[in-house]
Amino acid sequence: MNHMAFGLILICCLTRAIETNGYHVTYAKHTMFEKFLEKFKIILKTGNESLGIPVLDPFYAKQISIKLDQNKNEEIINLDALLTNVNVGGLSEYKVIDGDFQVIGMKLNINLSWPLITASTDYDMKGSVDSYEFYGNGEIDLSAQDFTLETEIGFTVNGEHFKVKNMELKLFLRALDFRATGLFNDEEVSKVLSAVISDTASEMLEDVTIMNRLRLFATTTIDDFLSTKTIGELLELLGVVD
């Protein structure tokens, strides 16, 4: 019996025990998953070469190219942007509020909160939403305070890989300090738009259209990662198999 099969059987046995023996095994279940989430903080700081995960806290990228060309529900979105000298800090400093993986039903529940995430980048962009054009070339600095993520992800098995079946996503933000230069190549406009974005960021995360797009982006990103890792490799990451 290979490690992957043994790992799956072991998890199923643990799940069955949870259903029939309340207190003690429930404690073990939460401990295992919380240990993984704590371990993942270290992976964010150091990376994991065997799993292909780079150092993500602090995160640095010399450049990131972003291209969007979408036509959905009669709304046309185009974006061509280049981010350079990208820096992000604080991704590993989350607090685990809740976390659970259910083998029966294959669902993952995660609730995490970050006290502070900071980011900075140089940018050059142009794009449009319907007939409204936007552009800019400058710098962006931001800090997000008390950012919370709640998600429930359902999985299905696709050969040797997991694949996202469905996803619920909620994001909350207490405050955002957003500062950009070069928007529309006008510094006064940049100051006004920076203030507007800072003041309305929390409300944006309640907008159904915005959240649907973020959920689609998250699903695609997760599936791209899962397609590169077998179920056995993911179980090893979780610490279920050696």
Residue pairs with C-beta under 8 A, 6 or more apart in sequence:
2 232
3 232
3 235
3 236
3 241
3 242
4 230
4 231
4 232
4 235
4 241
6 241
7 232
7 235
7 240
7 241
8 103
8 231
8 235
10 240
11 103
11 235
11 240
12 103
12 104
14 25
14 28
14 29
14 32
14 103
15 102
15 103
15 104
17 25
18 25
18 26
18 29
29 100
30 99
30 100
32 238
32 239
33 99
33 100
33 101
33 238
34 96
34 99
35 239
36 99
36 237
36 238
36 239
37 96
37 99
37 110
37 112
38 96
39 239
41 92
41 93
41 94
42 92
43 51
43 53
44 55
44 56
44 57
44 91
44 92
45 55
45 56
45 57
45 92
46 55
47 53
47 54
47 55
47 56
48 237
51 229
51 233
51 237
52 228
52 229
56 88
56 91
56 92
57 88
57 89
57 90
57 91
57 92
57 93
58 87
58 88
58 89
59 86
59 87
59 88
59 89
59 91
60 86
60 87
60 88
61 83
61 86
62 84
62 85
62 86
63 82
63 83
63 84
63 85
63 86
64 82
64 83
64 86
65 81
65 82
65 83
66 79
66 80
66 81
66 82
66 83
66 125
67 79
67 80
67 81
68 77
68 78
68 79
68 127
69 77
69 78
70 76
70 77
70 78
71 77
75 129
75 130
76 128
76 129
76 130
77 127
77 128
77 129
78 127
78 128
79 125
79 126
79 127
80 125
80 126
80 127
81 123
81 124
81 125
81 126
81 127
82 123
82 124
82 125
83 121
83 122
83 123
84 121
84 122
84 123
84 124
85 120
85 121
85 122
86 119
86 120
86 121
87 118
87 119
87 120
87 121
88 117
88 118
88 119
89 117
89 118
89 119
90 114
90 115
90 116
90 117
90 118
91 114
91 117
93 114
93 115
93 116
94 112
94 113
94 114
95 112
95 113
95 114
95 115
96 111
96 112
97 111
97 112
97 113
97 148
98 109
98 110
98 111
99 109
99 110
99 111
99 112
100 108
100 109
101 107
101 108
101 109
101 238
102 108
102 109
105 154
106 154
106 155
106 156
106 157
106 162
106 165
107 152
107 153
107 154
107 155
108 151
108 152
108 153
108 155
109 151
109 152
110 149
110 150
110 151
110 153
111 148
111 149
111 150
111 151
112 148
112 149
113 146
113 147
113 148
113 149
114 144
114 146
114 147
114 148
115 145
115 146
116 143
116 144
116 145
117 143
117 144
117 147
118 141
118 142
118 143
118 144
119 140
119 141
119 142
119 143
120 139
120 140
120 141
120 142
121 139
121 140
122 138
122 139
122 140
123 136
123 137
123 138
123 139
123 140
123 180
123 182
124 136
124 137
125 134
125 135
125 136
125 137
126 133
126 134
126 135
126 136
127 133
127 134
127 135
128 134
134 183
134 184
135 184
135 185
136 180
136 182
136 183
136 184
136 185
136 190
137 182
137 185
138 180
138 181
138 182
138 183
138 190
139 180
139 181
139 182
140 178
140 179
140 180
140 181
141 178
141 179
141 180
142 176
142 177
142 178
142 179
143 176
143 177
144 173
144 175
144 176
144 201
145 173
145 174
145 175
145 176
145 177
146 172
146 173
146 174
146 175
147 171
147 172
147 173
147 174
148 171
148 172
148 173
149 169
149 170
149 171
150 169
150 170
150 171
150 172
151 167
151 168
151 169
151 170
151 218
152 167
152 168
153 164
153 166
153 167
153 168
153 222
154 164
154 165
154 166
154 167
155 162
155 163
155 164
155 165
156 162
156 163
156 165
157 163
157 231
160 230
160 231
160 232
161 226
161 227
161 229
161 230
161 231
162 226
162 231
162 234
163 223
163 226
163 227
164 219
164 222
164 223
164 226
167 215
167 218
167 219
167 222
168 215
169 211
169 214
169 215
169 218
170 211
171 205
171 211
171 214
172 202
172 205
173 201
173 202
173 205
174 202
175 198
175 202
176 197
176 198
176 201
176 202
177 198
178 194
178 197
178 198
178 201
179 194
180 190
180 193
180 194
180 197
181 187
181 190
182 190
183 189
183 190
183 193
183 194
184 190
204 210
205 211
226 234
229 237
232 241
235 241
236 242
